[in-house]
């Protein structure tokens, strides 16, 4: 976790007990946990937004490529693929 080993964790724990005090340490850890949870939710939300933006950009590129004049006829290729799949299914059920 974060590249922190047992010796480093113990040093952090001792410093926290000395600075915060044993009485207030549970409250401080609870507050730190809430802050960490909010940070993780925020970063997850940002990651989802970035993924969504990237997917939209990729789709825009695909649509632009498909709409180029003289480009490949994607509709025809899709229909050919569907027909081939239907034929394969019929052959598999007949055999």
Buried (B, 14 or more C-beta within 10 A) or exposed (E): EEEEEEEEEEEEEEEBEEEBEEEEBEEEEEEEEEEEEEEEEEEEEEEEEEEEEEEEEEEEEEEEEEEEEEEEEEEEEEEEEEEEEEEEEEEEEEE
